[in-house]
Amino acid sequence: MKTILITGASGFIGSRACSFFRNAGYLVRAHSRSPIPDQDVVVGDLQTEDAIEGACKDVDGIFHIAGLAHSRGVDEGALERVNVRWTRELANAAKRRSVPFLFISSSKVYGETGHFSEASPLNPQDAYSRAKVRAEDEIQKATDRFVILRPPPVYGVGSKGSLRFLIRAVQKGWPLPVGSIRSLRSYVFVDNLLSAAEMFLRSERSGIWNVTDDEDVSLADLAHRIARASRSSDFSFRFPLFPLRVMGILRPGMYDKVAGEFTLDIGRLKACGYEPSFSVNEGLRIACS
């Protein structure tokens, strides 16, 4: 039975990853900066070489999920220390042990709007996504056995961010002015993301991969699907996009974040055998439960 080290085990993706990989037959060594109920937990910051060596001892793979989240006011120095240097040291540890290193990056490395494949030029727009780019660079310098996954917003039970806000707003019956927003965007259900990671852990492939639910949806359609999954009424309504465009002039990038298209090409991933285990509707049904 293979042992995998999963960092960020107390977070949304990390906690689900621990359950997912156990169910897939792996021994999970979970890392968290604070104690959590678990069978094999490494507690601490992994800031020293000894701590990293101890956490990585006898593992067959490293799945690095931990890091400072994307939010306003995050210090760029802290992002460099936690999201870049820590990633580099763990990738070096994977190299020393000749084990695969899996890393959750972000589709935000491409920018804020457009349709992107893995070959698209990178255009990070904030400190978080710039740190992700630097972390990816450090991984590729450190080891040849790497898998970098670039997901769009990830959703599921316990997810945070704008998608979770939308789910709560729909479930509470708030009227939402999203009926006119028809631009398509990519999302990924957490178990679909993890099934892609597990597929690569079983294979010898390395590289950078986009991963989505393989179905892009508009914000208007998403609100409707959430209402249906929650058995709630859909109170979204059409609202002229002109005021939003004006606000986008006053706050550059705002329109693209809310109403712009953002889709990912996963043709390379599907060519490797990936098929999402859950459809968008099935993922939303679980996330809304």
Order of alpha helices (4+ residues) and beta strands (2+ residues): beta-alpha-beta-beta-alpha-beta-alpha-alpha-beta-beta-alpha-beta-beta-alpha-beta-beta-alpha-beta-beta-alpha-alpha-alpha-beta-alpha-alpha
